[in-house]
Amino acid sequence: MDAIDLCYLPATELRRLYAERALSPVEVTRAVLERIERLNPTLNAFITVTADLAMDQALSAERDYAAGRADRPLLGVPVSIKDLSVTRGIRTTRGSLIWKDWVPDFDAPFVERLYAAGCVMLGKTNTPELGWKGDSGNRVIGPTHNPWQHGRTAGGSSGGAGAAVAAGMGPLAQGSDGAGSIRIPSAFCGIFGFKPSFGLVPSYPPSAVESLSHVGPMTRTVRDAALMLDVMAGFDPRDRLSLDPTTPSFVAACDGGVAGLRVAWSRDLGYAVVDPEVGDIAARAAAAFADLGCEVEEVTPGWEDPFQILDAIWSTAMAGVFRDNFEQVRDQLDPGLVRVIEDGRQISGVDLAAAMQRRSQFADQVRQFMERYDLLLTPTMPLAAFRAGDDHPGEIAGQPVTRLSWTPFTYPFNLTGQPAATVPAGFTDAGLPVGLQIVGRLRDDATVLRAAAAIEEARPWADRRPPVD
């Protein structure tokens, strides 16, 4: 097995080979770090690489295996953390010139859990400033490029994580998702991404968009994501909104198949503009659920586009971050974020309260719809990856879009808090990945993972590698 093959081994396979003493955590970590050193100058996936820490942790893991202390679930497995998430002693820029030199003195709760599980910390992955957009460009290091085609975006806001996993720069990556920020880059980069139910993974310090943001795994395989989620999930008192899982093991939840499930498929949710090629690719992937024994029905759910609700919450949240110092720091901020903040400052408290009420009504509409179905399938994104560094694609199928309105399939389920995954569905004629979104009922994360695992077995994707070697 050569060094590149080592970099593409899933975490579940690494654990098995480590336990058998057929593979060394030091060997794997060295191979991954060398790959990051070679590819990162082109892809721009990592803001900070913690090579010395990673090698120290890999050596410690190797000693534990040698001594028969191999019970920790991620012992010796390389992991990356999104640079919005706080890491003790490791620079955490938040993609911002304002925080570009910040080194926190504490870890986020899920980071503590990953360390306790024995992971090897590779470093911090790229993100736009405060995660404000669906591309990972920022004024600290610039945009992340898509491993499948340089010059195209890896997506955002967890774009560095998406590119890293797709390009073999670590099997496990953490992302966060306030309007699609796990699912957008996962779909654009051709990997698996999972936004768990709201609160399943504790978030501290809270996101600027606290009530919208979910923390979750980004991986090449479904069971790798489940393994990571088993470690990260569960209540933490620092996040008053966090919750314990409803299943004892997400890895075990991946088993069992999906025969008999009632599945709704919607190409456009009744309001989205979708590139025809992308829609066709997603439709073919959705049809495979019928072959797996599901009852698949094409539907129009009947709810209106909730973008205006999302936009009011999002823009006022960003304005709130800089309420007291906006004029002092505006020249350091991303110009696109400045426009969002300026709009947010014009929204009254009454208007925001009305948006929150409409959010509750929308969530109840979706709840009633999901009473008839176990799962809802949609395209993850309405188009393939656009130009790296752009705030948004500008148009889809000739129709203009702005801000986050171009992500019509992802943000509805941040408003509702439901679990939603994206699985690779195929490639466009230009060679760019397309994703299929799988949405479950609130807190039914297990069924979403089981469905994703079933489609992965029927239509495997992990062996496909982008042309970056």
TIMARZA-142228 format. One record per residue (C-alpha): x, y, z; residue in three letters; residue number from 0. Coordinates in Angstrom, 2 decimals, decimal comma, m for minus. Layout:
// TIMARZA-142228
<<X Y Z> 'ALA' NUM> ...
END
This chain:
// TIMARZA-142228
<<0,00 0,00 0,00> 'MET' 0> <<1,56 3,32 m1,06> 'ASP' 1> <<1,37 6,63 0,81> 'ALA' 2> <<m1,57 7,92 m1,22> 'ILE' 3> <<m3,59 4,78 m0,50> 'ASP' 4> <<m2,89 5,27 3,20> 'LEU' 5> <<m4,35 8,76 2,98> 'CYS' 6> <<m7,62 7,46 1,55> 'TYR' 7> <<m8,22 4,70 4,08> 'LEU' 8> <<m11,43 5,28 6,08> 'PRO' 9> <<m11,21 5,71 9,83> 'ALA' 10> <<m13,00 2,41 10,46> 'THR' 11> <<m10,36 0,58 8,42> 'GLU' 12> <<m7,52 2,47 10,11> 'LEU' 13> <<m8,80 1,38 13,51> 'ARG' 14> <<m8,92 m2,26 12,41> 'ARG' 15> <<m5,43 m2,20 10,90> 'LEU' 16> <<m3,98 m0,38 13,89> 'TYR' 17> <<m5,47 m2,94 16,26> 'ALA' 18> <<m4,02 m5,78 14,19> 'GLU' 19> <<m0,65 m3,99 14,26> 'ARG' 20> <<m0,69 m4,12 10,44> 'ALA' 21> <<m0,43 m0,35 10,20> 'LEU' 22> <<1,11 2,36 12,33> 'SER' 23> <<m0,54 5,66 13,42> 'PRO' 24> <<2,84 7,32 12,93> 'VAL' 25> <<3,10 5,99 9,37> 'GLU' 26> <<m0,40 7,17 8,49> 'VAL' 27> <<m0,03 10,57 10,13> 'THR' 28> <<3,28 11,19 8,39> 'ARG' 29> <<1,72 10,27 5,02> 'ALA' 30> <<m1,25 12,60 5,60> 'VAL' 31> <<0,96 15,49 6,72> 'LEU' 32> <<3,20 15,07 3,68> 'GLU' 33> <<0,10 15,14 1,49> 'ARG' 34> <<m1,11 18,32 3,17> 'ILE' 35> <<2,31 19,90 2,65> 'GLU' 36> <<2,19 18,99 m1,04> 'ARG' 37> <<m1,43 19,89 m1,84> 'LEU' 38> <<m2,38 22,68 0,53> 'ASN' 39> <<m0,48 25,44 m1,31> 'PRO' 40> <<m2,77 24,75 m4,28> 'THR' 41> <<m6,05 23,87 m2,56> 'LEU' 42> <<m5,84 26,26 0,40> 'ASN' 43> <<m7,81 23,87 2,60> 'ALA' 44> <<m5,91 24,45 5,87> 'PHE' 45> <<m5,34 27,80 7,55> 'ILE' 46> <<m3,14 26,25 10,25> 'THR' 47> <<m1,39 22,86 10,21> 'VAL' 48> <<m0,39 21,38 13,59> 'THR' 49> <<2,24 18,94 12,37> 'ALA' 50> <<4,25 18,68 15,59> 'ASP' 51> <<1,15 18,10 17,70> 'LEU' 52> <<m0,12 15,50 15,22> 'ALA' 53> <<3,13 13,52 15,28> 'MET' 54> <<3,27 13,63 19,09> 'ASP' 55> <<m0,30 12,33 19,30> 'GLN' 56> <<0,38 9,64 16,68> 'ALA' 57> <<3,42 8,44 18,61> 'LEU' 58> <<1,39 8,33 21,82> 'SER' 59> <<m1,32 6,33 20,02> 'ALA' 60> <<1,28 3,90 18,70> 'GLU' 61> <<2,53 3,30 22,24> 'ARG' 62> <<m1,01 2,66 23,41> 'ASP' 63> <<m1,57 0,04 20,70> 'TYR' 64> <<1,72 m1,61 21,58> 'ALA' 65> <<0,70 m1,75 25,23> 'ALA' 66> <<m2,74 m3,16 24,44> 'GLY' 67> <<m4,56 0,06 25,35> 'ARG' 68> <<m6,64 0,30 22,17> 'ALA' 69> <<m10,13 0,93 23,52> 'ASP' 70> <<m10,51 4,60 22,50> 'ARG' 71> <<m12,67 4,85 19,35> 'PRO' 72> <<m10,51 7,31 17,36> 'LEU' 73> <<m7,10 6,26 18,66> 'LEU' 74> <<m4,52 7,35 16,07> 'GLY' 75> <<m7,09 8,60 13,52> 'VAL' 76> <<m6,30 11,99 11,87> 'PRO' 77> <<m8,94 14,71 12,30> 'VAL' 78> <<m9,22 18,36 11,21> 'SER' 79> <<m11,26 21,12 12,87> 'ILE' 80> <<m12,99 24,01 11,14> 'LYS' 81> <<m11,36 27,33 11,99> 'ASP' 82> <<m14,59 28,73 13,43> 'LEU' 83> <<m14,27 26,23 16,29> 'SER' 84> <<m12,21 27,04 19,35> 'VAL' 85> <<m9,02 25,06 19,99> 'THR' 86> <<m6,78 25,56 23,00> 'ARG' 87> <<m3,27 26,64 22,08> 'GLY' 88> <<m4,03 26,57 18,34> 'ILE' 89> <<m4,66 29,70 16,31> 'ARG' 90> <<m8,37 30,19 15,62> 'THR' 91> <<m8,85 32,93 13,02> 'THR' 92> <<m12,59 32,56 12,32> 'ARG' 93> <<m11,57 33,48 8,77> 'GLY' 94> <<m11,20 37,08 9,93> 'SER' 95> <<m8,46 39,68 10,03> 'LEU' 96> <<m9,87 40,70 13,40> 'ILE' 97> <<m9,09 37,31 14,97> 'TRP' 98> <<m6,20 36,27 12,71> 'LYS' 99> <<m3,76 35,98 15,64> 'ASP' 100> <<m6,18 34,69 18,31> 'TRP' 101> <<m4,96 31,65 20,25> 'VAL' 102> <<m7,71 30,49 22,65> 'PRO' 103> <<m6,97 29,03 26,07> 'ASP' 104> <<m9,78 26,46 25,95> 'PHE' 105> <<m11,30 23,86 23,63> 'ASP' 106> <<m14,84 23,55 22,33> 'ALA' 107> <<m16,64 20,62 24,03> 'PRO' 108> <<m16,59 18,42 20,94> 'PHE' 109> <<m12,85 19,07 20,53> 'VAL' 110> <<m12,31 17,86 24,08> 'GLU' 111> <<m14,25 14,71 23,18> 'ARG' 112> <<m12,25 14,10 20,03> 'LEU' 113> <<m9,01 14,40 21,98> 'TYR' 114> <<m10,33 12,06 24,67> 'ALA' 115> <<m11,21 9,56 21,94> 'ALA' 116> <<m7,55 9,51 20,84> 'GLY' 117> <<m7,65 11,52 17,62> 'CYS' 118> <<m4,61 13,00 15,88> 'VAL' 119> <<m5,09 16,75 15,34> 'MET' 120> <<m4,03 17,84 11,84> 'LEU' 121> <<m5,00 21,50 12,11> 'GLY' 122> <<m7,67 24,07 11,30> 'LYS' 123> <<m9,53 24,20 7,98> 'THR' 124> <<m10,51 27,23 5,95> 'ASN' 125> <<m13,78 29,14 6,35> 'THR' 126> <<m15,21 32,50 5,28> 'PRO' 127> <<m15,35 35,21 7,91> 'GLU' 128> <<m17,65 33,98 10,71> 'LEU' 129> <<m18,98 31,41 8,23> 'GLY' 130> <<m21,11 34,04 6,51> 'TRP' 131> <<m21,27 32,59 2,98> 'LYS' 132> <<m21,23 29,37 0,94> 'GLY' 133> <<m17,70 29,84 m0,40> 'ASP' 134> <<m14,64 29,68 1,86> 'SER' 135> <<m12,85 32,80 0,64> 'GLY' 136> <<m11,58 35,21 3,26> 'ASN' 137> <<m9,02 37,99 3,72> 'ARG' 138> <<m6,71 35,79 5,82> 'VAL' 139> <<m5,64 33,22 3,20> 'ILE' 140> <<m8,15 33,50 0,32> 'GLY' 141> <<m10,56 30,86 m1,05> 'PRO' 142> <<m10,35 27,09 m0,96> 'THR' 143> <<m10,27 25,42 m4,38> 'HIS' 144> <<m12,27 22,35 m5,35> 'ASN' 145> <<m10,08 19,24 m5,66> 'PRO' 146> <<m12,11 18,12 m8,67> 'TRP' 147> <<m11,39 21,30 m10,61> 'GLN' 148> <<m9,03 24,06 m9,55> 'HIS' 149> <<m10,64 27,48 m9,86> 'GLY' 150> <<m14,01 26,18 m8,71> 'ARG' 151> <<m15,20 26,67 m5,15> 'THR' 152> <<m15,02 23,91 m2,57> 'ALA' 153> <<m18,14 25,50 m1,08> 'GLY' 154> <<m18,59 26,89 2,38> 'GLY' 155> <<m18,57 27,68 4,99> 'SER' 156> <<m16,84 24,36 5,82> 'SER' 157> <<m15,06 24,44 2,47> 'GLY' 158> <<m11,60 23,73 3,79> 'GLY' 159> <<m12,94 20,63 5,50> 'ALA' 160> <<m14,67 19,44 2,32> 'GLY' 161> <<m11,59 19,87 0,17> 'ALA' 162> <<m9,34 18,23 2,77> 'ALA' 163> <<m11,47 15,09 3,04> 'VAL' 164> <<m11,99 14,80 m0,72> 'ALA' 165> <<m8,27 15,18 m1,43> 'ALA' 166> <<m7,10 12,62 1,13> 'GLY' 167> <<m5,86 15,16 3,66> 'MET' 168> <<m7,39 13,32 6,60> 'GLY' 169> <<m10,36 10,91 6,79> 'PRO' 170> <<m12,36 12,90 9,36> 'LEU' 171> <<m13,23 16,59 9,43> 'ALA' 172> <<m15,53 18,62 11,62> 'GLN' 173> <<m17,86 21,13 10,03> 'GLY' 174> <<m20,60 23,45 11,19> 'SER' 175> <<m23,82 24,29 9,37> 'ASP' 176> <<m25,97 27,41 9,86> 'GLY' 177> <<m27,66 27,43 6,44> 'ALA' 178> <<m25,96 24,55 4,59> 'GLY' 179> <<m22,31 24,91 5,55> 'SER' 180> <<m21,64 21,17 5,96> 'ILE' 181> <<m23,85 20,05 3,07> 'ARG' 182> <<m22,76 22,67 0,50> 'ILE' 183> <<m19,04 21,79 0,51> 'PRO' 184> <<m19,72 18,08 0,93> 'SER' 185> <<m21,91 18,11 m2,19> 'ALA' 186> <<m19,47 20,25 m4,18> 'PHE' 187> <<m16,49 18,08 m3,18> 'CYS' 188> <<m18,15 14,68 m3,60> 'GLY' 189> <<m18,05 13,47 0,01> 'ILE' 190> <<m20,51 12,57 2,76> 'PHE' 191> <<m21,67 15,34 5,08> 'GLY' 192> <<m24,10 15,11 7,97> 'PHE' 193> <<m25,93 17,95 9,74> 'LYS' 194> <<m27,29 16,27 12,88> 'PRO' 195> <<m30,46 17,32 14,64> 'SER' 196> <<m30,09 20,69 16,31> 'PHE' 197> <<m28,31 20,39 19,65> 'GLY' 198> <<m27,07 16,84 19,20> 'LEU' 199> <<m23,46 18,04 19,18> 'VAL' 200> <<m22,86 20,83 21,72> 'PRO' 201> <<m21,68 24,17 20,36> 'SER' 202> <<m19,59 26,41 22,62> 'TYR' 203> <<m18,86 29,25 22,36> 'PRO' 204> <<m22,17 29,63 20,56> 'PRO' 205> <<m22,31 30,54 16,90> 'SER' 206> <<m23,38 34,05 15,92> 'ALA' 207> <<m26,48 32,31 14,52> 'VAL' 208> <<m26,91 30,16 17,63> 'GLU' 209> <<m30,40 28,83 16,91> 'SER' 210> <<m29,49 27,82 13,34> 'LEU' 211> <<m26,04 26,30 13,72> 'SER' 212> <<m25,34 22,56 13,87> 'HIS' 213> <<m21,95 20,85 14,37> 'VAL' 214> <<m21,31 17,62 12,48> 'GLY' 215> <<m18,93 15,29 10,62> 'PRO' 216> <<m17,63 15,43 7,05> 'MET' 217> <<m16,10 12,18 5,79> 'THR' 218> <<m15,72 9,95 2,76> 'ARG' 219> <<m17,87 7,14 4,18> 'THR' 220> <<m21,11 7,09 6,15> 'VAL' 221> <<m19,80 4,86 8,94> 'ARG' 222> <<m16,81 7,15 9,44> 'ASP' 223> <<m19,26 9,99 10,06> 'ALA' 224> <<m21,27 7,82 12,46> 'ALA' 225> <<m18,07 6,89 14,32> 'LEU' 226> <<m17,17 10,56 14,69> 'MET' 227> <<m20,72 11,47 15,74> 'LEU' 228> <<m20,69 8,80 18,45> 'ASP' 229> <<m17,74 10,66 19,96> 'VAL' 230> <<m19,00 14,24 19,56> 'MET' 231> <<m22,70 13,89 20,45> 'ALA' 232> <<m24,31 14,46 23,81> 'GLY' 233> <<m25,31 17,09 26,34> 'PHE' 234> <<m22,77 19,56 27,67> 'ASP' 235> <<m23,73 22,17 30,29> 'PRO' 236> <<m21,83 24,89 28,42> 'ARG' 237> <<m24,45 24,61 25,66> 'ASP' 238> <<m27,86 24,94 27,28> 'ARG' 239> <<m29,52 23,81 24,02> 'LEU' 240> <<m27,54 20,58 23,69> 'SER' 241> <<m29,21 17,18 23,91> 'LEU' 242> <<m28,29 13,54 24,45> 'ASP' 243> <<m28,66 11,11 21,52> 'PRO' 244> <<m31,79 9,03 21,14> 'THR' 245> <<m29,76 6,02 19,95> 'THR' 246> <<m26,93 4,26 21,81> 'PRO' 247> <<m24,69 3,96 18,73> 'SER' 248> <<m24,79 5,81 15,44> 'PHE' 249> <<m22,43 3,25 13,92> 'VAL' 250> <<m24,88 0,47 14,76> 'ALA' 251> <<m27,72 2,62 13,42> 'ALA' 252> <<m26,18 2,39 9,94> 'CYS' 253> <<m27,18 m1,29 9,69> 'ASP' 254> <<m30,52 m2,73 8,68> 'GLY' 255> <<m31,43 m1,37 5,26> 'GLY' 256> <<m34,37 0,80 4,28> 'VAL' 257> <<m36,97 m1,58 2,83> 'ALA' 258> <<m40,48 m0,38 3,59> 'GLY' 259> <<m39,61 3,24 4,33> 'LEU' 260> <<m41,89 5,93 2,93> 'ARG' 261> <<m39,73 8,36 0,97> 'VAL' 262> <<m40,70 11,67 m0,62> 'ALA' 263> <<m38,63 13,01 m3,52> 'TRP' 264> <<m38,85 16,66 m4,58> 'SER' 265> <<m36,79 18,06 m7,42> 'ARG' 266> <<m37,44 21,71 m6,48> 'ASP' 267> <<m39,56 21,87 m3,27> 'LEU' 268> <<m42,04 23,79 m5,40> 'GLY' 269> <<m39,97 26,99 m5,51> 'TYR' 270> <<m36,29 26,34 m6,26> 'ALA' 271> <<m34,60 27,00 m9,60> 'VAL' 272> <<m32,41 23,99 m10,42> 'VAL' 273> <<m29,83 23,43 m13,13> 'ASP' 274> <<m31,42 20,71 m15,32> 'PRO' 275> <<m28,32 18,50 m15,40> 'GLU' 276> <<m27,95 18,63 m11,61> 'VAL' 277> <<m31,64 17,90 m11,13> 'GLY' 278> <<m31,47 14,86 m13,42> 'ASP' 279> <<m28,43 13,43 m11,63> 'ILE' 280> <<m30,11 13,83 m8,23> 'ALA' 281> <<m33,34 12,30 m9,55> 'ALA' 282> <<m31,52 9,17 m10,71> 'ARG' 283> <<m29,91 8,80 m7,31> 'ALA' 284> <<m33,28 9,25 m5,58> 'ALA' 285> <<m34,83 6,59 m7,81> 'ALA' 286> <<m32,36 4,05 m6,41> 'ALA' 287> <<m34,29 4,12 m3,13> 'PHE' 288> <<m37,14 2,31 m4,87> 'ALA' 289> <<m34,69 m0,45 m5,82> 'ASP' 290> <<m33,82 m0,72 m2,12> 'LEU' 291> <<m37,45 m1,45 m1,25> 'GLY' 292> <<m38,67 2,03 m0,33> 'CYS' 293> <<m42,01 3,49 m1,33> 'GLU' 294> <<m40,84 6,58 m3,27> 'VAL' 295> <<m43,32 9,33 m4,14> 'GLU' 296> <<m42,54 12,50 m6,06> 'GLU' 297> <<m44,01 15,44 m4,18> 'VAL' 298> <<m44,38 19,20 m3,96> 'THR' 299> <<m44,47 19,81 m0,19> 'PRO' 300> <<m46,60 22,95 m0,46> 'GLY' 301> <<m44,63 25,33 1,71> 'TRP' 302> <<m43,25 28,66 0,55> 'GLU' 303> <<m39,56 29,48 0,24> 'ASP' 304> <<m38,50 30,47 3,78> 'PRO' 305> <<m35,49 32,51 2,62> 'PHE' 306> <<m36,82 35,81 3,93> 'GLN' 307> <<m37,13 34,26 7,40> 'ILE' 308> <<m33,58 32,94 7,20> 'LEU' 309> <<m32,20 36,20 5,87> 'ASP' 310> <<m33,73 38,29 8,68> 'ALA' 311> <<m32,30 36,01 11,36> 'ILE' 312> <<m28,92 35,70 9,67> 'TRP' 313> <<m28,34 39,37 8,88> 'SER' 314> <<m29,43 40,64 12,30> 'THR' 315> <<m27,22 38,04 13,98> 'ALA' 316> <<m24,19 39,28 12,04> 'MET' 317> <<m25,12 42,87 12,81> 'ALA' 318> <<m25,37 41,94 16,47> 'GLY' 319> <<m21,80 40,65 16,57> 'VAL' 320> <<m20,53 44,09 15,57> 'PHE' 321> <<m23,19 46,25 17,22> 'ARG' 322> <<m20,71 48,23 19,30> 'ASP' 323> <<m17,68 48,44 17,02> 'ASN' 324> <<m18,90 48,21 13,45> 'PHE' 325> <<m17,50 51,53 12,26> 'GLU' 326> <<m14,15 50,80 13,89> 'GLN' 327> <<m13,70 47,38 12,23> 'VAL' 328> <<m15,66 47,61 8,98> 'ARG' 329> <<m12,50 48,14 6,89> 'ASP' 330> <<m11,15 44,83 8,19> 'GLN' 331> <<m14,32 42,92 7,32> 'LEU' 332> <<m15,15 41,07 4,12> 'ASP' 333> <<m17,07 43,58 1,93> 'PRO' 334> <<m19,86 41,07 1,38> 'GLY' 335> <<m20,25 40,60 5,13> 'LEU' 336> <<m20,35 44,39 5,53> 'VAL' 337> <<m23,38 44,51 3,22> 'ARG' 338> <<m25,11 41,80 5,25> 'VAL' 339> <<m24,43 43,71 8,46> 'ILE' 340> <<m25,69 46,97 6,98> 'GLU' 341> <<m28,93 45,28 5,94> 'ASP' 342> <<m29,28 43,65 9,34> 'GLY' 343> <<m28,96 47,01 11,08> 'ARG' 344> <<m32,07 48,18 9,22> 'GLN' 345> <<m34,29 45,38 10,54> 'ILE' 346> <<m36,35 46,31 13,59> 'SER' 347> <<m36,86 44,16 16,65> 'GLY' 348> <<m40,53 43,83 15,71> 'VAL' 349> <<m39,60 42,60 12,23> 'ASP' 350> <<m37,19 40,06 13,68> 'LEU' 351> <<m39,83 38,86 16,15> 'ALA' 352> <<m42,26 38,44 13,26> 'ALA' 353> <<m39,63 36,41 11,36> 'ALA' 354> <<m39,19 34,16 14,39> 'MET' 355> <<m42,95 33,61 14,53> 'GLN' 356> <<m42,99 32,73 10,84> 'ARG' 357> <<m40,12 30,34 11,51> 'ARG' 358> <<m42,23 28,48 14,08> 'SER' 359> <<m45,11 28,28 11,63> 'GLN' 360> <<m42,81 27,00 8,89> 'PHE' 361> <<m41,33 24,35 11,19> 'ALA' 362> <<m44,83 23,14 12,01> 'ASP' 363> <<m45,71 22,91 8,32> 'GLN' 364> <<m42,66 20,75 7,74> 'VAL' 365> <<m43,47 18,61 10,78> 'ARG' 366> <<m46,94 17,91 9,47> 'GLN' 367> <<m45,54 17,06 6,04> 'PHE' 368> <<m43,00 14,66 7,52> 'MET' 369> <<m45,73 12,78 9,42> 'GLU' 370> <<m46,50 11,13 6,07> 'ARG' 371> <<m42,91 10,21 5,23> 'TYR' 372> <<m39,85 8,75 6,90> 'ASP' 373> <<m37,48 10,68 4,63> 'LEU' 374> <<m37,46 13,58 2,19> 'LEU' 375> <<m34,99 13,56 m0,72> 'LEU' 376> <<m33,91 16,62 m2,69> 'THR' 377> <<m30,88 17,73 m4,67> 'PRO' 378> <<m28,40 19,04 m2,11> 'THR' 379> <<m27,49 22,01 m4,26> 'MET' 380> <<m29,28 23,47 m7,30> 'PRO' 381> <<m26,03 23,67 m9,29> 'LEU' 382> <<m22,46 22,38 m9,34> 'ALA' 383> <<m19,49 24,30 m7,94> 'ALA' 384> <<m19,08 27,86 m9,24> 'PHE' 385> <<m15,97 30,08 m9,31> 'ARG' 386> <<m13,79 29,99 m6,19> 'ALA' 387> <<m13,85 33,20 m4,18> 'GLY' 388> <<m17,25 34,43 m5,37> 'ASP' 389> <<m19,83 35,16 m2,69> 'ASP' 390> <<m22,50 33,30 m4,68> 'HIS' 391> <<m23,00 32,01 m8,24> 'PRO' 392> <<m24,90 35,09 m9,46> 'GLY' 393> <<m27,50 33,04 m11,31> 'GLU' 394> <<m28,86 29,53 m11,64> 'ILE' 395> <<m30,30 28,38 m14,97> 'ALA' 396> <<m30,52 32,03 m16,01> 'GLY' 397> <<m32,32 33,18 m12,86> 'GLN' 398> <<m30,50 35,73 m10,63> 'PRO' 399> <<m29,71 34,76 m7,03> 'VAL' 400> <<m28,17 36,63 m4,11> 'THR' 401> <<m26,73 36,02 m0,68> 'ARG' 402> <<m27,86 32,60 0,60> 'LEU' 403> <<m30,94 32,38 m1,62> 'SER' 404> <<m28,92 30,11 m3,95> 'TRP' 405> <<m28,98 27,31 m1,33> 'THR' 406> <<m32,75 26,65 m1,35> 'PRO' 407> <<m32,55 22,99 m0,30> 'PHE' 408> <<m30,31 23,40 2,74> 'THR' 409> <<m31,45 26,38 4,83> 'TYR' 410> <<m35,05 25,18 5,37> 'PRO' 411> <<m33,73 22,44 7,64> 'PHE' 412> <<m31,63 24,79 9,71> 'ASN' 413> <<m34,85 26,63 10,46> 'LEU' 414> <<m36,54 23,37 11,52> 'THR' 415> <<m33,52 21,73 13,19> 'GLY' 416> <<m34,01 18,41 11,37> 'GLN' 417> <<m31,16 16,03 10,53> 'PRO' 418> <<m30,01 16,23 6,92> 'ALA' 419> <<m27,22 14,45 5,08> 'ALA' 420> <<m25,74 14,77 1,62> 'THR' 421> <<m24,47 11,76 m0,29> 'VAL' 422> <<m22,59 11,81 m3,60> 'PRO' 423> <<m25,08 11,32 m6,43> 'ALA' 424> <<m22,86 11,52 m9,54> 'GLY' 425> <<m20,94 13,95 m11,70> 'PHE' 426> <<m21,80 16,55 m14,29> 'THR' 427> <<m20,41 16,30 m17,83> 'ASP' 428> <<m17,77 18,81 m16,68> 'ALA' 429> <<m16,61 16,36 m13,99> 'GLY' 430> <<m18,04 18,20 m10,96> 'LEU' 431> <<m19,76 16,32 m8,11> 'PRO' 432> <<m23,50 16,49 m7,42> 'VAL' 433> <<m25,12 15,62 m4,09> 'GLY' 434> <<m28,43 14,11 m3,01> 'LEU' 435> <<m29,86 15,40 0,27> 'GLN' 436> <<m31,54 13,02 2,72> 'ILE' 437> <<m33,73 14,73 5,35> 'VAL' 438> <<m35,24 12,96 8,33> 'GLY' 439> <<m37,76 13,74 11,02> 'ARG' 440> <<m36,56 15,84 13,93> 'LEU' 441> <<m34,19 13,80 16,15> 'ARG' 442> <<m34,44 10,75 13,89> 'ASP' 443> <<m30,76 10,93 12,97> 'ASP' 444> <<m30,51 7,15 12,99> 'ALA' 445> <<m32,85 6,71 10,02> 'THR' 446> <<m30,97 9,30 7,97> 'VAL' 447> <<m27,66 7,51 8,62> 'LEU' 448> <<m29,23 4,12 7,86> 'ARG' 449> <<m30,57 5,43 4,56> 'ALA' 450> <<m27,22 7,01 3,67> 'ALA' 451> <<m25,42 3,76 4,45> 'ALA' 452> <<m27,87 1,80 2,31> 'ALA' 453> <<m27,45 4,07 m0,72> 'ILE' 454> <<m23,67 4,03 m0,20> 'GLU' 455> <<m23,71 0,23 m0,42> 'GLU' 456> <<m25,91 0,31 m3,53> 'ALA' 457> <<m24,04 3,15 m5,24> 'ARG' 458> <<m20,52 3,23 m3,71> 'PRO' 459> <<m18,52 6,43 m4,12> 'TRP' 460> <<m15,52 6,35 m1,79> 'ALA' 461> <<m13,12 4,86 m4,36> 'ASP' 462> <<m13,43 7,87 m6,67> 'ARG' 463> <<m10,57 10,30 m6,13> 'ARG' 464> <<m10,13 13,81 m7,50> 'PRO' 465> <<m7,26 14,46 m9,94> 'PRO' 466> <<m4,88 16,14 m7,48> 'VAL' 467> <<m2,09 13,55 m6,96> 'ASP' 468> 
END
